[in-house]
């Protein structure tokens, strides 16, 4: 079991919506994930000591993180509706010059968006029900579509690093490893059938899931459909993450 005071907080728009800060080329979660992967002894071991780089082009479906020995694709898995809500309802940001940030009104002030919590939505689906939903392939905005889009992501024939764009906290202060284990237990409860689906549609390919806790990116790997911790990467290792986080505190 895990501490029921566990809370999760969707990351600011600057950290998860590509291009949200106009004029900032690095406003892209792929940029800071690449920096963090290159600071991970676990991922560097997979590349046999070689640093990873971004592809020169993604015109032919290239992975986001490549080395000669190992390649990895980054996927944000928060659901389409939460990202849409963040993008449309947050104050807009404009980088006018180095260190000069301007803030504008949201794109839409008076609109409300019902956002799907993908981890909570998955609780309502058994493995057979996920398979049936994928066959149904629902259209339009809503929970079914968000879950189906997630299943389509899991079908990618690549090694995947699934970025769950939330930070976690507890009422009680835990050491990093203990808190991470409790969060991992909760995530396994929610994503177990999704990992079973991934194992079925993409056997032999690696699947990682990461989230933020206590100033670290916590990386889990799916082993026999169960997610287990393989690394903790300090967020201080990413200049891009720190820069975008600073932008988010500028109102």
C-alpha positions as CSV (number, residue, x, y, z in Angstrom):
1,X,0.0,0.0,0.0
2,X,1.0,3.6,-0.3
3,X,0.4,6.8,1.7
4,X,-3.1,8.1,0.8
5,X,-1.9,11.6,1.3
6,X,-0.1,11.2,-2.1
7,X,-0.9,14.2,-4.4
8,X,0.0,14.9,-8.0
9,X,0.3,18.2,-9.7
10,X,0.2,18.8,-13.4
11,X,3.4,20.6,-14.5
12,X,3.2,24.2,-15.7
13,X,2.5,24.9,-19.4
14,X,6.1,26.0,-20.0
15,X,7.3,22.5,-19.2
16,X,4.9,20.4,-21.2
17,X,3.4,22.5,-24.0
18,X,5.7,22.6,-27.0
19,X,6.3,26.3,-28.0
20,X,4.3,27.7,-25.2
21,X,6.9,30.4,-24.6
22,X,7.0,32.2,-27.9
23,X,10.5,33.0,-29.0
24,X,12.1,30.3,-26.9
25,X,13.4,27.5,-29.1
26,X,14.0,25.2,-26.2
27,X,10.4,25.3,-24.9
28,X,10.0,21.6,-25.5
29,X,10.0,18.8,-22.9
30,X,12.2,16.7,-25.3
31,X,15.1,19.2,-24.8
32,X,15.3,18.7,-21.1
33,X,14.6,15.0,-21.2
34,X,17.5,14.6,-23.5
35,X,19.8,16.5,-21.1
36,X,18.6,14.3,-18.2
37,X,19.0,11.1,-20.1
38,X,22.6,12.1,-20.8
39,X,23.2,12.5,-17.0
40,X,21.8,9.0,-16.3
41,X,24.3,6.3,-15.6
42,X,21.6,3.8,-16.4
43,X,20.8,5.1,-19.9
44,X,24.5,5.8,-20.6
45,X,25.1,2.1,-19.9
46,X,22.6,1.2,-22.6
47,X,24.5,3.3,-25.1
48,X,27.8,1.7,-24.1
49,X,29.1,5.0,-22.7
50,X,28.1,7.1,-25.7
51,X,26.2,10.4,-25.3
52,X,22.8,10.6,-26.8
53,X,21.8,13.3,-29.3
54,X,18.6,14.6,-31.0
55,X,18.1,13.6,-34.6
56,X,18.9,16.2,-37.3
57,X,15.4,15.6,-38.6
58,X,12.3,13.6,-37.6
59,X,10.9,13.5,-41.1
60,X,11.1,9.7,-41.2
61,X,10.0,9.0,-37.7
62,X,13.4,9.1,-36.1
63,X,13.7,8.6,-32.3
64,X,14.1,11.7,-30.1
65,X,17.2,10.4,-28.4
66,X,19.8,8.5,-30.4
67,X,23.2,6.8,-30.1
68,X,24.9,4.2,-32.2
69,X,24.0,1.4,-29.7
70,X,20.6,2.5,-28.4
71,X,17.7,4.7,-29.4
72,X,14.7,6.0,-27.4
73,X,11.6,7.9,-28.2
74,X,10.0,10.4,-25.8
75,X,6.2,10.5,-25.4
76,X,4.1,12.7,-23.2
77,X,1.2,10.7,-21.7
78,X,-0.8,13.2,-19.8
79,X,-3.8,13.0,-22.1
80,X,-4.8,15.4,-24.8
81,X,-7.4,17.3,-22.8
82,X,-5.2,18.4,-19.9
83,X,-2.6,19.7,-22.4
84,X,-5.2,21.6,-24.3
85,X,-6.5,23.1,-21.1
86,X,-3.0,24.2,-20.1
87,X,-2.3,25.7,-23.5
88,X,-5.6,27.6,-23.9
89,X,-6.3,28.7,-20.3
90,X,-2.8,29.7,-19.0
91,X,-1.4,33.2,-19.4
92,X,0.6,33.4,-22.6
93,X,4.4,33.9,-22.4
94,X,6.7,35.8,-24.9
95,X,10.5,35.9,-24.7
96,X,11.3,39.4,-26.0
97,X,15.0,39.2,-25.4
98,X,17.4,37.2,-23.3
99,X,16.1,37.5,-19.7
100,X,13.1,39.6,-20.8
101,X,9.7,37.8,-20.6
102,X,6.3,39.3,-21.3
103,X,3.0,37.8,-20.1
104,X,-0.3,38.1,-22.0
105,X,-3.8,36.9,-21.5
106,X,-4.9,33.3,-22.0
107,X,-6.0,32.4,-25.5
108,X,-9.4,31.7,-24.1
109,X,-10.6,33.3,-20.9
110,X,-14.2,32.1,-20.6
111,X,-14.0,28.5,-21.7
112,X,-14.0,25.4,-19.5
113,X,-12.4,22.1,-20.5
114,X,-13.2,18.8,-18.9
115,X,-9.7,17.3,-18.7
116,X,-9.0,13.6,-18.5
117,X,-6.8,12.2,-15.8
118,X,-5.3,9.4,-17.8
119,X,-4.1,7.4,-14.8
120,X,-7.6,7.6,-13.2
121,X,-9.3,6.8,-16.5
122,X,-7.3,3.6,-16.9
123,X,-8.7,2.3,-13.6
124,X,-12.0,1.7,-15.3
125,X,-10.6,-0.6,-18.0
126,X,-9.5,-4.2,-17.7
127,X,-7.1,-5.5,-20.3
128,X,-9.9,-7.0,-22.6
129,X,-11.8,-3.7,-22.3
130,X,-8.7,-1.7,-23.4
131,X,-8.4,-4.0,-26.5
132,X,-12.1,-3.5,-27.2
133,X,-11.8,0.3,-26.9
134,X,-8.8,0.3,-29.3
135,X,-11.0,-1.6,-31.9
136,X,-13.8,0.9,-31.3
137,X,-11.3,3.8,-32.0
138,X,-13.6,6.5,-30.6
139,X,-13.5,10.0,-32.2
140,X,-14.0,13.4,-30.7
141,X,-12.8,14.9,-27.4
142,X,-13.3,13.0,-24.2
143,X,-12.1,10.2,-21.9
144,X,-12.4,7.4,-24.4
145,X,-10.5,9.3,-27.0
146,X,-7.7,10.2,-24.6
147,X,-7.4,6.6,-23.5
148,X,-7.4,5.4,-27.1
149,X,-4.7,7.9,-28.0
150,X,-2.6,6.6,-25.2
151,X,-3.0,3.0,-26.5
152,X,-1.9,4.2,-29.9
153,X,1.3,5.6,-28.3
154,X,1.9,2.2,-26.7
155,X,1.8,0.6,-30.1
156,X,4.9,2.5,-31.3
157,X,7.6,0.0,-32.4
158,X,10.3,1.9,-30.6
159,X,11.9,1.9,-27.2
160,X,9.7,4.4,-25.3
161,X,10.3,6.8,-22.5
162,X,6.8,7.8,-21.4
163,X,6.8,11.1,-19.6
164,X,4.0,11.3,-17.0
165,X,3.9,15.1,-16.7
166,X,3.2,15.4,-13.0
167,X,5.1,16.1,-9.8
168,X,4.2,14.2,-6.7
169,X,4.1,15.1,-3.0
170,X,3.0,13.7,0.3
171,X,1.8,15.3,3.6
172,X,4.6,13.3,5.2
173,X,8.2,14.0,4.3
174,X,9.9,10.8,3.0
175,X,13.4,10.0,1.9
176,X,13.7,9.9,-1.9
177,X,13.8,6.2,-2.3
178,X,10.9,5.5,0.1
179,X,8.6,8.2,-1.5
180,X,9.5,7.0,-5.0
181,X,8.6,3.4,-4.1
182,X,5.2,4.5,-2.8
183,X,4.5,6.5,-6.0
184,X,5.6,3.5,-8.1
185,X,3.1,1.2,-6.3
186,X,0.3,3.7,-7.1
187,X,1.4,4.0,-10.7
188,X,1.5,0.2,-11.1
189,X,-2.0,0.0,-9.8
190,X,-3.2,2.4,-12.5
191,X,-1.1,1.4,-15.4
192,X,-0.8,-2.4,-15.0
193,X,-3.3,-3.2,-17.8
194,X,-1.8,-0.6,-20.1
195,X,1.6,-2.2,-19.6
196,X,0.1,-5.6,-20.4
197,X,-1.3,-4.0,-23.7
198,X,2.2,-2.6,-24.5
199,X,3.8,-6.0,-23.9
200,X,1.3,-7.6,-26.3
201,X,1.6,-5.0,-29.1
202,X,5.3,-4.3,-28.9
203,X,7.1,-7.4,-27.5
204,X,10.8,-7.2,-27.1
205,X,10.9,-3.4,-27.0
206,X,11.8,-1.4,-23.8
207,X,9.2,0.7,-22.0
208,X,10.1,3.3,-19.4
209,X,7.9,5.7,-17.5
210,X,9.2,8.7,-15.7
211,X,7.7,11.3,-13.3
212,X,9.0,14.1,-11.0
213,X,9.4,13.7,-7.3
214,X,11.5,15.6,-4.8
215,X,13.5,17.5,-7.5
216,X,14.3,14.3,-9.3
217,X,13.2,12.6,-12.5
218,X,12.3,9.1,-11.3
219,X,12.6,6.5,-14.1
220,X,10.7,3.2,-14.1
221,X,11.2,0.3,-16.4
222,X,8.5,-2.3,-17.4
223,X,9.7,-5.8,-16.4
224,X,7.2,-8.5,-17.0
225,X,4.5,-5.8,-17.2
226,X,5.4,-4.4,-13.8
227,X,7.1,-1.0,-13.5
228,X,10.2,-0.9,-11.3
229,X,12.6,2.0,-10.4
230,X,15.9,2.0,-12.4
231,X,17.2,5.5,-11.8
232,X,16.8,8.9,-10.1
233,X,18.1,11.8,-12.1
234,X,18.5,15.2,-10.4
235,X,16.6,18.0,-12.2
236,X,19.6,20.2,-11.5
237,X,21.4,18.4,-14.3
238,X,19.1,20.1,-16.9
239,X,19.7,23.8,-17.6
240,X,16.7,23.8,-19.9
241,X,14.4,22.4,-17.2
242,X,15.6,25.1,-14.8
243,X,15.1,27.8,-17.4
244,X,11.5,26.8,-18.3
245,X,10.7,26.4,-14.6
246,X,11.8,30.0,-14.0
247,X,9.6,31.1,-16.8
248,X,6.6,29.4,-15.2
249,X,7.1,31.5,-12.0
250,X,7.1,34.7,-14.0
251,X,3.5,35.9,-14.0
